[in-house]
């Protein structure tokens, strides 16, 4: 167990919602928006090849990060 494990589900990061219960609505909305971008990229690139933590970045790793960094145009 790490010091950052959730006290309810023991996952890092928390997957049961306990650690997010006191978050500001604005922060929850930002996290949702971020995860929607991750989901959209993953759906659009189901065969992407990602590196492990101790391997060099793949081209898909780079495209993934570029996609997440894009600013939304309103």
N, CA, C and O atoms as a Maestro MAE file, in Angstrom:
{
 s_m_m2io_version
 :::
 2.0.0
}

f_m_ct {
 s_m_title
 :::
 protein
 m_atom[296] {
  # First column is atom index #
  i_m_mmod_type
  r_m_x_coord
  r_m_y_coord
  r_m_z_coord
  i_m_residue_number
  s_m_chain_name
  s_m_pdb_residue_name
  s_m_pdb_atom_name
  i_m_atomic_number
  :::
  1 25 0.838 -1.186 0.000 1 A "UNK " " N  " 7
  2 3 0.000 0.000 0.000 1 A "UNK " " CA " 6
  3 2 0.884 1.251 0.000 1 A "UNK " " C  " 6
  4 15 1.813 1.359 0.801 1 A "UNK " " O  " 8
  5 25 0.596 2.179 -0.888 2 A "UNK " " N  " 7
  6 3 1.301 3.454 -0.930 2 A "UNK " " CA " 6
  7 2 0.600 4.452 -0.011 2 A "UNK " " C  " 6
  8 15 -0.541 4.236 0.396 2 A "UNK " " O  " 8
  9 25 1.276 5.519 0.304 3 A "UNK " " N  " 7
  10 3 0.671 6.539 1.159 3 A "UNK " " CA " 6
  11 2 -0.492 7.246 0.480 3 A "UNK " " C  " 6
  12 15 -1.307 7.875 1.155 3 A "UNK " " O  " 8
  13 25 -0.584 7.154 -0.842 4 A "UNK " " N  " 7
  14 3 -1.635 7.861 -1.562 4 A "UNK " " CA " 6
  15 2 -2.830 6.971 -1.908 4 A "UNK " " C  " 6
  16 15 -3.756 7.430 -2.576 4 A "UNK " " O  " 8
  17 25 -2.834 5.708 -1.469 5 A "UNK " " N  " 7
  18 3 -3.979 4.839 -1.744 5 A "UNK " " CA " 6
  19 2 -5.233 5.409 -1.099 5 A "UNK " " C  " 6
  20 15 -5.184 5.984 -0.012 5 A "UNK " " O  " 8
  21 25 -6.352 5.241 -1.785 6 A "UNK " " N  " 7
  22 3 -7.640 5.659 -1.235 6 A "UNK " " CA " 6
  23 2 -7.971 4.778 -0.034 6 A "UNK " " C  " 6
  24 15 -7.756 3.567 -0.075 6 A "UNK " " O  " 8
  25 25 -8.482 5.370 1.018 7 A "UNK " " N  " 7
  26 3 -8.798 4.608 2.226 7 A "UNK " " CA " 6
  27 2 -10.034 3.727 2.058 7 A "UNK " " C  " 6
  28 15 -10.276 2.842 2.879 7 A "UNK " " O  " 8
  29 25 -10.818 3.959 1.006 8 A "UNK " " N  " 7
  30 3 -12.032 3.164 0.782 8 A "UNK " " CA " 6
  31 2 -11.829 2.054 -0.245 8 A "UNK " " C  " 6
  32 15 -12.220 0.913 0.002 8 A "UNK " " O  " 8
  33 25 -11.220 2.366 -1.402 9 A "UNK " " N  " 7
  34 3 -11.059 1.347 -2.453 9 A "UNK " " CA " 6
  35 2 -9.624 0.846 -2.554 9 A "UNK " " C  " 6
  36 15 -9.374 -0.163 -3.214 9 A "UNK " " O  " 8
  37 25 -8.679 1.527 -1.915 10 A "UNK " " N  " 7
  38 3 -7.262 1.177 -1.899 10 A "UNK " " CA " 6
  39 2 -6.606 1.318 -3.260 10 A "UNK " " C  " 6
  40 15 -5.502 0.811 -3.459 10 A "UNK " " O  " 8
  41 25 -7.254 1.993 -4.206 11 A "UNK " " N  " 7
  42 3 -6.680 2.222 -5.527 11 A "UNK " " CA " 6
  43 2 -5.930 3.549 -5.561 11 A "UNK " " C  " 6
  44 15 -6.249 4.484 -4.826 11 A "UNK " " O  " 8
  45 25 -4.932 3.606 -6.429 12 A "UNK " " N  " 7
  46 3 -4.202 4.842 -6.683 12 A "UNK " " CA " 6
  47 2 -4.143 5.042 -8.178 12 A "UNK " " C  " 6
  48 15 -3.446 4.283 -8.852 12 A "UNK " " O  " 8
  49 25 -4.832 6.017 -8.736 13 A "UNK " " N  " 7
  50 3 -5.712 6.953 -8.036 13 A "UNK " " CA " 6
  51 2 -7.030 6.288 -7.638 13 A "UNK " " C  " 6
  52 15 -7.372 5.208 -8.119 13 A "UNK " " O  " 8
  53 25 -7.734 6.940 -6.779 14 A "UNK " " N  " 7
  54 3 -9.029 6.461 -6.294 14 A "UNK " " CA " 6
  55 2 -9.981 6.203 -7.462 14 A "UNK " " C  " 6
  56 15 -10.096 7.021 -8.374 14 A "UNK " " O  " 8
  57 25 -10.663 5.051 -7.422 15 A "UNK " " N  " 7
  58 3 -11.643 4.720 -8.465 15 A "UNK " " CA " 6
  59 2 -13.062 4.631 -7.925 15 A "UNK " " C  " 6
  60 15 -13.995 4.374 -8.686 15 A "UNK " " O  " 8
  61 25 -13.239 4.836 -6.637 16 A "UNK " " N  " 7
  62 3 -14.573 4.717 -6.055 16 A "UNK " " CA " 6
  63 2 -15.258 6.066 -5.857 16 A "UNK " " C  " 6
  64 15 -16.456 6.115 -5.577 16 A "UNK " " O  " 8
  65 25 -14.504 7.167 -6.001 17 A "UNK " " N  " 7
  66 3 -15.080 8.500 -5.853 17 A "UNK " " CA " 6
  67 2 -14.868 9.131 -4.486 17 A "UNK " " C  " 6
  68 15 -15.119 10.324 -4.316 17 A "UNK " " O  " 8
  69 25 -14.416 8.366 -3.524 18 A "UNK " " N  " 7
  70 3 -14.261 8.888 -2.160 18 A "UNK " " CA " 6
  71 2 -13.348 10.107 -2.111 18 A "UNK " " C  " 6
  72 15 -13.663 11.095 -1.447 18 A "UNK " " O  " 8
  73 25 -12.227 10.039 -2.807 19 A "UNK " " N  " 7
  74 3 -11.274 11.150 -2.744 19 A "UNK " " CA " 6
  75 2 -11.731 12.375 -3.536 19 A "UNK " " C  " 6
  76 15 -11.174 13.460 -3.368 19 A "UNK " " O  " 8
  77 25 -12.736 12.215 -4.396 20 A "UNK " " N  " 7
  78 3 -13.227 13.349 -5.181 20 A "UNK " " CA " 6
  79 2 -14.468 13.997 -4.558 20 A "UNK " " C  " 6
  80 15 -14.962 14.997 -5.079 20 A "UNK " " O  " 8
  81 25 -14.966 13.457 -3.478 21 A "UNK " " N  " 7
  82 3 -16.232 13.923 -2.913 21 A "UNK " " CA " 6
  83 2 -16.209 15.384 -2.501 21 A "UNK " " C  " 6
  84 15 -17.260 16.024 -2.480 21 A "UNK " " O  " 8
  85 25 -15.055 15.929 -2.175 22 A "UNK " " N  " 7
  86 3 -14.971 17.317 -1.740 22 A "UNK " " CA " 6
  87 2 -14.410 18.264 -2.790 22 A "UNK " " C  " 6
  88 15 -14.161 19.436 -2.504 22 A "UNK " " O  " 8
  89 25 -14.211 17.762 -4.005 23 A "UNK " " N  " 7
  90 3 -13.650 18.611 -5.055 23 A "UNK " " CA " 6
  91 2 -14.625 19.719 -5.436 23 A "UNK " " C  " 6
  92 15 -15.841 19.541 -5.362 23 A "UNK " " O  " 8
  93 25 -14.093 20.839 -5.834 24 A "UNK " " N  " 7
  94 3 -14.919 21.915 -6.368 24 A "UNK " " CA " 6
  95 2 -15.527 21.468 -7.696 24 A "UNK " " C  " 6
  96 15 -14.915 20.702 -8.441 24 A "UNK " " O  " 8
  97 25 -16.716 21.944 -7.982 25 A "UNK " " N  " 7
  98 3 -17.396 21.591 -9.228 25 A "UNK " " CA " 6
  99 2 -16.520 21.920 -10.427 25 A "UNK " " C  " 6
  100 15 -16.446 21.134 -11.371 25 A "UNK " " O  " 8
  101 25 -15.857 23.065 -10.404 26 A "UNK " " N  " 7
  102 3 -14.984 23.466 -11.510 26 A "UNK " " CA " 6
  103 2 -13.873 22.430 -11.745 26 A "UNK " " C  " 6
  104 15 -13.559 22.105 -12.890 26 A "UNK " " O  " 8
  105 25 -13.293 21.923 -10.675 27 A "UNK " " N  " 7
  106 3 -12.227 20.925 -10.810 27 A "UNK " " CA " 6
  107 2 -12.770 19.594 -11.312 27 A "UNK " " C  " 6
  108 15 -12.104 18.917 -12.095 27 A "UNK " " O  " 8
  109 25 -13.952 19.209 -10.884 28 A "UNK " " N  " 7
  110 3 -14.575 17.992 -11.396 28 A "UNK " " CA " 6
  111 2 -14.848 18.121 -12.893 28 A "UNK " " C  " 6
  112 15 -14.601 17.188 -13.657 28 A "UNK " " O  " 8
  113 25 -15.357 19.281 -13.306 29 A "UNK " " N  " 7
  114 3 -15.646 19.503 -14.726 29 A "UNK " " CA " 6
  115 2 -14.370 19.465 -15.565 29 A "UNK " " C  " 6
  116 15 -14.375 18.928 -16.673 29 A "UNK " " O  " 8
  117 25 -13.281 20.027 -15.051 30 A "UNK " " N  " 7
  118 3 -12.003 19.978 -15.765 30 A "UNK " " CA " 6
  119 2 -11.519 18.545 -15.919 30 A "UNK " " C  " 6
  120 15 -11.041 18.161 -16.987 30 A "UNK " " O  " 8
  121 25 -11.640 17.755 -14.861 31 A "UNK " " N  " 7
  122 3 -11.202 16.355 -14.918 31 A "UNK " " CA " 6
  123 2 -12.050 15.562 -15.903 31 A "UNK " " C  " 6
  124 15 -11.528 14.735 -16.650 31 A "UNK " " O  " 8
  125 25 -13.354 15.813 -15.906 32 A "UNK " " N  " 7
  126 3 -14.251 15.134 -16.853 32 A "UNK " " CA " 6
  127 2 -13.867 15.489 -18.283 32 A "UNK " " C  " 6
  128 15 -13.788 14.611 -19.142 32 A "UNK " " O  " 8
  129 25 -13.631 16.765 -18.543 33 A "UNK " " N  " 7
  130 3 -13.244 17.219 -19.879 33 A "UNK " " CA " 6
  131 2 -11.938 16.550 -20.317 33 A "UNK " " C  " 6
  132 15 -11.804 16.114 -21.461 33 A "UNK " " O  " 8
  133 25 -10.991 16.475 -19.403 34 A "UNK " " N  " 7
  134 3 -9.705 15.829 -19.687 34 A "UNK " " CA " 6
  135 2 -9.907 14.354 -20.034 34 A "UNK " " C  " 6
  136 15 -9.363 13.873 -21.028 34 A "UNK " " O  " 8
  137 25 -10.675 13.642 -19.233 35 A "UNK " " N  " 7
  138 3 -10.903 12.222 -19.485 35 A "UNK " " CA " 6
  139 2 -11.694 11.991 -20.766 35 A "UNK " " C  " 6
  140 15 -11.514 10.964 -21.420 35 A "UNK " " O  " 8
  141 25 -12.566 12.924 -21.136 36 A "UNK " " N  " 7
  142 3 -13.272 12.815 -22.412 36 A "UNK " " CA " 6
  143 2 -12.293 12.909 -23.580 36 A "UNK " " C  " 6
  144 15 -12.476 12.232 -24.591 36 A "UNK " " O  " 8
  145 25 -11.260 13.737 -23.454 37 A "UNK " " N  " 7
  146 3 -10.236 13.823 -24.497 37 A "UNK " " CA " 6
  147 2 -9.439 12.530 -24.583 37 A "UNK " " C  " 6
  148 15 -9.120 12.068 -25.678 37 A "UNK " " O  " 8
  149 25 -9.117 11.946 -23.435 38 A "UNK " " N  " 7
  150 3 -8.401 10.666 -23.413 38 A "UNK " " CA " 6
  151 2 -9.258 9.598 -24.085 38 A "UNK " " C  " 6
  152 15 -8.761 8.832 -24.911 38 A "UNK " " O  " 8
  153 25 -10.531 9.545 -23.737 39 A "UNK " " N  " 7
  154 3 -11.445 8.557 -24.309 39 A "UNK " " CA " 6
  155 2 -11.584 8.732 -25.817 39 A "UNK " " C  " 6
  156 15 -11.545 7.750 -26.558 39 A "UNK " " O  " 8
  157 25 -11.745 9.958 -26.275 40 A "UNK " " N  " 7
  158 3 -11.902 10.213 -27.707 40 A "UNK " " CA " 6
  159 2 -10.661 9.760 -28.476 40 A "UNK " " C  " 6
  160 15 -10.781 9.137 -29.531 40 A "UNK " " O  " 8
  161 25 -9.483 10.065 -27.961 41 A "UNK " " N  " 7
  162 3 -8.254 9.649 -28.636 41 A "UNK " " CA " 6
  163 2 -8.153 8.130 -28.669 41 A "UNK " " C  " 6
  164 15 -7.807 7.550 -29.698 41 A "UNK " " O  " 8
  165 25 -8.450 7.495 -27.561 42 A "UNK " " N  " 7
  166 3 -8.348 6.040 -27.461 42 A "UNK " " CA " 6
  167 2 -9.326 5.358 -28.416 42 A "UNK " " C  " 6
  168 15 -8.979 4.365 -29.056 42 A "UNK " " O  " 8
  169 25 -10.540 5.884 -28.512 43 A "UNK " " N  " 7
  170 3 -11.523 5.322 -29.446 43 A "UNK " " CA " 6
  171 2 -11.080 5.505 -30.891 43 A "UNK " " C  " 6
  172 15 -11.274 4.619 -31.724 43 A "UNK " " O  " 8
  173 25 -10.490 6.646 -31.183 44 A "UNK " " N  " 7
  174 3 -10.057 6.948 -32.547 44 A "UNK " " CA " 6
  175 2 -8.773 6.208 -32.927 44 A "UNK " " C  " 6
  176 15 -8.452 6.097 -34.110 44 A "UNK " " O  " 8
  177 25 -8.044 5.707 -31.943 45 A "UNK " " N  " 7
  178 3 -6.756 5.045 -32.178 45 A "UNK " " CA " 6
  179 2 -6.677 3.734 -31.386 45 A "UNK " " C  " 6
  180 15 -5.808 3.579 -30.529 45 A "UNK " " O  " 8
  181 25 -7.582 2.795 -31.672 46 A "UNK " " N  " 7
  182 3 -7.638 1.573 -30.855 46 A "UNK " " CA " 6
  183 2 -6.404 0.689 -30.962 46 A "UNK " " C  " 6
  184 15 -6.162 -0.136 -30.081 46 A "UNK " " O  " 8
  185 25 -5.624 0.843 -32.018 47 A "UNK " " N  " 7
  186 3 -4.430 0.005 -32.197 47 A "UNK " " CA " 6
  187 2 -3.134 0.736 -31.850 47 A "UNK " " C  " 6
  188 15 -2.047 0.296 -32.226 47 A "UNK " " O  " 8
  189 25 -3.255 1.845 -31.137 48 A "UNK " " N  " 7
  190 3 -2.071 2.625 -30.780 48 A "UNK " " CA " 6
  191 2 -1.124 1.777 -29.946 48 A "UNK " " C  " 6
  192 15 -1.546 0.956 -29.132 48 A "UNK " " O  " 8
  193 25 0.165 1.996 -30.170 49 A "UNK " " N  " 7
  194 3 1.216 1.289 -29.430 49 A "UNK " " CA " 6
  195 2 1.851 2.275 -28.459 49 A "UNK " " C  " 6
  196 15 2.464 3.259 -28.874 49 A "UNK " " O  " 8
  197 25 1.701 2.006 -27.166 50 A "UNK " " N  " 7
  198 3 2.242 2.882 -26.135 50 A "UNK " " CA " 6
  199 2 3.447 2.226 -25.465 50 A "UNK " " C  " 6
  200 15 3.529 1.003 -25.353 50 A "UNK " " O  " 8
  201 25 4.365 3.059 -25.029 51 A "UNK " " N  " 7
  202 3 5.544 2.560 -24.335 51 A "UNK " " CA " 6
  203 2 5.215 2.273 -22.876 51 A "UNK " " C  " 6
  204 15 4.232 2.772 -22.329 51 A "UNK " " O  " 8
  205 25 6.056 1.465 -22.270 52 A "UNK " " N  " 7
  206 3 5.992 1.272 -20.831 52 A "UNK " " CA " 6
  207 2 6.845 2.376 -20.207 52 A "UNK " " C  " 6
  208 15 7.561 3.076 -20.923 52 A "UNK " " O  " 8
  209 25 6.781 2.539 -18.914 53 A "UNK " " N  " 7
  210 3 7.449 3.650 -18.237 53 A "UNK " " CA " 6
  211 2 8.961 3.664 -18.462 53 A "UNK " " C  " 6
  212 15 9.580 4.726 -18.409 53 A "UNK " " O  " 8
  213 25 9.559 2.507 -18.709 54 A "UNK " " N  " 7
  214 3 11.015 2.433 -18.841 54 A "UNK " " CA " 6
  215 2 11.472 2.287 -20.294 54 A "UNK " " C  " 6
  216 15 12.623 1.930 -20.545 54 A "UNK " " O  " 8
  217 25 10.605 2.554 -21.226 55 A "UNK " " N  " 7
  218 3 10.921 2.439 -22.655 55 A "UNK " " CA " 6
  219 2 10.858 3.818 -23.316 55 A "UNK " " C  " 6
  220 15 10.222 4.730 -22.788 55 A "UNK " " O  " 8
  221 25 11.511 3.972 -24.459 56 A "UNK " " N  " 7
  222 3 11.409 5.234 -25.197 56 A "UNK " " CA " 6
  223 2 9.971 5.471 -25.669 56 A "UNK " " C  " 6
  224 15 9.219 4.528 -25.919 56 A "UNK " " O  " 8
  225 25 9.614 6.731 -25.783 57 A "UNK " " N  " 7
  226 3 8.272 7.075 -26.263 57 A "UNK " " CA " 6
  227 2 8.061 6.581 -27.683 57 A "UNK " " C  " 6
  228 15 8.971 6.625 -28.512 57 A "UNK " " O  " 8
  229 25 6.864 6.116 -27.952 58 A "UNK " " N  " 7
  230 3 6.495 5.723 -29.311 58 A "UNK " " CA " 6
  231 2 5.884 6.931 -30.018 58 A "UNK " " C  " 6
  232 15 5.598 7.950 -29.389 58 A "UNK " " O  " 8
  233 25 5.688 6.811 -31.310 59 A "UNK " " N  " 7
  234 3 5.013 7.877 -32.054 59 A "UNK " " CA " 6
  235 2 3.584 8.062 -31.538 59 A "UNK " " C  " 6
  236 15 3.081 9.184 -31.487 59 A "UNK " " O  " 8
  237 25 2.933 6.963 -31.157 60 A "UNK " " N  " 7
  238 3 1.578 7.062 -30.607 60 A "UNK " " CA " 6
  239 2 1.578 7.784 -29.268 60 A "UNK " " C  " 6
  240 15 0.655 8.547 -28.984 60 A "UNK " " O  " 8
  241 25 2.601 7.558 -28.436 61 A "UNK " " N  " 7
  242 3 2.735 8.305 -27.182 61 A "UNK " " CA " 6
  243 2 2.769 9.809 -27.471 61 A "UNK " " C  " 6
  244 15 2.081 10.603 -26.830 61 A "UNK " " O  " 8
  245 25 3.590 10.169 -28.454 62 A "UNK " " N  " 7
  246 3 3.751 11.587 -28.795 62 A "UNK " " CA " 6
  247 2 2.446 12.182 -29.322 62 A "UNK " " C  " 6
  248 15 2.065 13.288 -28.937 62 A "UNK " " O  " 8
  249 25 1.760 11.447 -30.207 63 A "UNK " " N  " 7
  250 3 0.479 11.935 -30.742 63 A "UNK " " CA " 6
  251 2 -0.558 12.068 -29.628 63 A "UNK " " C  " 6
  252 15 -1.343 13.017 -29.618 63 A "UNK " " O  " 8
  253 25 -0.563 11.126 -28.697 64 A "UNK " " N  " 7
  254 3 -1.488 11.171 -27.566 64 A "UNK " " CA " 6
  255 2 -1.279 12.449 -26.759 64 A "UNK " " C  " 6
  256 15 -2.234 13.168 -26.467 64 A "UNK " " O  " 8
  257 25 -0.030 12.725 -26.402 65 A "UNK " " N  " 7
  258 3 0.257 13.911 -25.600 65 A "UNK " " CA " 6
  259 2 -0.025 15.199 -26.360 65 A "UNK " " C  " 6
  260 15 -0.525 16.160 -25.777 65 A "UNK " " O  " 8
  261 25 0.290 15.235 -27.663 66 A "UNK " " N  " 7
  262 3 -0.019 16.414 -28.471 66 A "UNK " " CA " 6
  263 2 -1.522 16.661 -28.484 66 A "UNK " " C  " 6
  264 15 -1.971 17.802 -28.379 66 A "UNK " " O  " 8
  265 25 -2.283 15.606 -28.610 67 A "UNK " " N  " 7
  266 3 -3.738 15.713 -28.626 67 A "UNK " " CA " 6
  267 2 -4.264 16.276 -27.295 67 A "UNK " " C  " 6
  268 15 -5.160 17.120 -27.291 67 A "UNK " " O  " 8
  269 25 -3.718 15.819 -26.191 68 A "UNK " " N  " 7
  270 3 -4.194 16.295 -24.891 68 A "UNK " " CA " 6
  271 2 -3.818 17.749 -24.651 68 A "UNK " " C  " 6
  272 15 -4.514 18.458 -23.925 68 A "UNK " " O  " 8
  273 25 -2.735 18.193 -25.247 69 A "UNK " " N  " 7
  274 3 -2.279 19.563 -25.026 69 A "UNK " " CA " 6
  275 2 -2.999 20.582 -25.893 69 A "UNK " " C  " 6
  276 15 -2.899 21.784 -25.650 69 A "UNK " " O  " 8
  277 25 -3.725 20.111 -26.904 70 A "UNK " " N  " 7
  278 3 -4.424 21.032 -27.806 70 A "UNK " " CA " 6
  279 2 -5.456 21.839 -27.018 70 A "UNK " " C  " 6
  280 15 -6.199 21.305 -26.195 70 A "UNK " " O  " 8
  281 25 -5.475 23.110 -27.291 71 A "UNK " " N  " 7
  282 3 -6.489 23.974 -26.692 71 A "UNK " " CA " 6
  283 2 -7.768 23.858 -27.498 71 A "UNK " " C  " 6
  284 15 -7.743 23.827 -28.728 71 A "UNK " " O  " 8
  285 25 -8.871 23.795 -26.801 72 A "UNK " " N  " 7
  286 3 -10.144 23.743 -27.510 72 A "UNK " " CA " 6
  287 2 -10.470 25.129 -28.051 72 A "UNK " " C  " 6
  288 15 -10.280 26.140 -27.374 72 A "UNK " " O  " 8
  289 25 -10.956 25.153 -29.266 73 A "UNK " " N  " 7
  290 3 -11.340 26.410 -29.888 73 A "UNK " " CA " 6
  291 2 -12.848 26.571 -29.783 73 A "UNK " " C  " 6
  292 15 -13.617 25.712 -30.212 73 A "UNK " " O  " 8
  293 25 -13.242 27.679 -29.208 74 A "UNK " " N  " 7
  294 3 -14.671 27.934 -29.000 74 A "UNK " " CA " 6
  295 2 -15.194 28.891 -30.049 74 A "UNK " " C  " 6
  296 15 -16.378 29.228 -30.041 74 A "UNK " " O  " 8
  :::
 }
 m_bond[295] {
  # First column is bond index #
  i_m_from
  i_m_to
  i_m_order
  :::
  1 1 2 1
  2 2 3 1
  3 3 4 2
  4 3 5 1
  5 5 6 1
  6 6 7 1
  7 7 8 2
  8 7 9 1
  9 9 10 1
  10 10 11 1
  11 11 12 2
  12 11 13 1
  13 13 14 1
  14 14 15 1
  15 15 16 2
  16 15 17 1
  17 17 18 1
  18 18 19 1
  19 19 20 2
  20 19 21 1
  21 21 22 1
  22 22 23 1
  23 23 24 2
  24 23 25 1
  25 25 26 1
  26 26 27 1
  27 27 28 2
  28 27 29 1
  29 29 30 1
  30 30 31 1
  31 31 32 2
  32 31 33 1
  33 33 34 1
  34 34 35 1
  35 35 36 2
  36 35 37 1
  37 37 38 1
  38 38 39 1
  39 39 40 2
  40 39 41 1
  41 41 42 1
  42 42 43 1
  43 43 44 2
  44 43 45 1
  45 45 46 1
  46 46 47 1
  47 47 48 2
  48 47 49 1
  49 49 50 1
  50 50 51 1
  51 51 52 2
  52 51 53 1
  53 53 54 1
  54 54 55 1
  55 55 56 2
  56 55 57 1
  57 57 58 1
  58 58 59 1
  59 59 60 2
  60 59 61 1
  61 61 62 1
  62 62 63 1
  63 63 64 2
  64 63 65 1
  65 65 66 1
  66 66 67 1
  67 67 68 2
  68 67 69 1
  69 69 70 1
  70 70 71 1
  71 71 72 2
  72 71 73 1
  73 73 74 1
  74 74 75 1
  75 75 76 2
  76 75 77 1
  77 77 78 1
  78 78 79 1
  79 79 80 2
  80 79 81 1
  81 81 82 1
  82 82 83 1
  83 83 84 2
  84 83 85 1
  85 85 86 1
  86 86 87 1
  87 87 88 2
  88 87 89 1
  89 89 90 1
  90 90 91 1
  91 91 92 2
  92 91 93 1
  93 93 94 1
  94 94 95 1
  95 95 96 2
  96 95 97 1
  97 97 98 1
  98 98 99 1
  99 99 100 2
  100 99 101 1
  101 101 102 1
  102 102 103 1
  103 103 104 2
  104 103 105 1
  105 105 106 1
  106 106 107 1
  107 107 108 2
  108 107 109 1
  109 109 110 1
  110 110 111 1
  111 111 112 2
  112 111 113 1
  113 113 114 1
  114 114 115 1
  115 115 116 2
  116 115 117 1
  117 117 118 1
  118 118 119 1
  119 119 120 2
  120 119 121 1
  121 121 122 1
  122 122 123 1
  123 123 124 2
  124 123 125 1
  125 125 126 1
  126 126 127 1
  127 127 128 2
  128 127 129 1
  129 129 130 1
  130 130 131 1
  131 131 132 2
  132 131 133 1
  133 133 134 1
  134 134 135 1
  135 135 136 2
  136 135 137 1
  137 137 138 1
  138 138 139 1
  139 139 140 2
  140 139 141 1
  141 141 142 1
  142 142 143 1
  143 143 144 2
  144 143 145 1
  145 145 146 1
  146 146 147 1
  147 147 148 2
  148 147 149 1
  149 149 150 1
  150 150 151 1
  151 151 152 2
  152 151 153 1
  153 153 154 1
  154 154 155 1
  155 155 156 2
  156 155 157 1
  157 157 158 1
  158 158 159 1
  159 159 160 2
  160 159 161 1
  161 161 162 1
  162 162 163 1
  163 163 164 2
  164 163 165 1
  165 165 166 1
  166 166 167 1
  167 167 168 2
  168 167 169 1
  169 169 170 1
  170 170 171 1
  171 171 172 2
  172 171 173 1
  173 173 174 1
  174 174 175 1
  175 175 176 2
  176 175 177 1
  177 177 178 1
  178 178 179 1
  179 179 180 2
  180 179 181 1
  181 181 182 1
  182 182 183 1
  183 183 184 2
  184 183 185 1
  185 185 186 1
  186 186 187 1
  187 187 188 2
  188 187 189 1
  189 189 190 1
  190 190 191 1
  191 191 192 2
  192 191 193 1
  193 193 194 1
  194 194 195 1
  195 195 196 2
  196 195 197 1
  197 197 198 1
  198 198 199 1
  199 199 200 2
  200 199 201 1
  201 201 202 1
  202 202 203 1
  203 203 204 2
  204 203 205 1
  205 205 206 1
  206 206 207 1
  207 207 208 2
  208 207 209 1
  209 209 210 1
  210 210 211 1
  211 211 212 2
  212 211 213 1
  213 213 214 1
  214 214 215 1
  215 215 216 2
  216 215 217 1
  217 217 218 1
  218 218 219 1
  219 219 220 2
  220 219 221 1
  221 221 222 1
  222 222 223 1
  223 223 224 2
  224 223 225 1
  225 225 226 1
  226 226 227 1
  227 227 228 2
  228 227 229 1
  229 229 230 1
  230 230 231 1
  231 231 232 2
  232 231 233 1
  233 233 234 1
  234 234 235 1
  235 235 236 2
  236 235 237 1
  237 237 238 1
  238 238 239 1
  239 239 240 2
  240 239 241 1
  241 241 242 1
  242 242 243 1
  243 243 244 2
  244 243 245 1
  245 245 246 1
  246 246 247 1
  247 247 248 2
  248 247 249 1
  249 249 250 1
  250 250 251 1
  251 251 252 2
  252 251 253 1
  253 253 254 1
  254 254 255 1
  255 255 256 2
  256 255 257 1
  257 257 258 1
  258 258 259 1
  259 259 260 2
  260 259 261 1
  261 261 262 1
  262 262 263 1
  263 263 264 2
  264 263 265 1
  265 265 266 1
  266 266 267 1
  267 267 268 2
  268 267 269 1
  269 269 270 1
  270 270 271 1
  271 271 272 2
  272 271 273 1
  273 273 274 1
  274 274 275 1
  275 275 276 2
  276 275 277 1
  277 277 278 1
  278 278 279 1
  279 279 280 2
  280 279 281 1
  281 281 282 1
  282 282 283 1
  283 283 284 2
  284 283 285 1
  285 285 286 1
  286 286 287 1
  287 287 288 2
  288 287 289 1
  289 289 290 1
  290 290 291 1
  291 291 292 2
  292 291 293 1
  293 293 294 1
  294 294 295 1
  295 295 296 2
  :::
 }
}
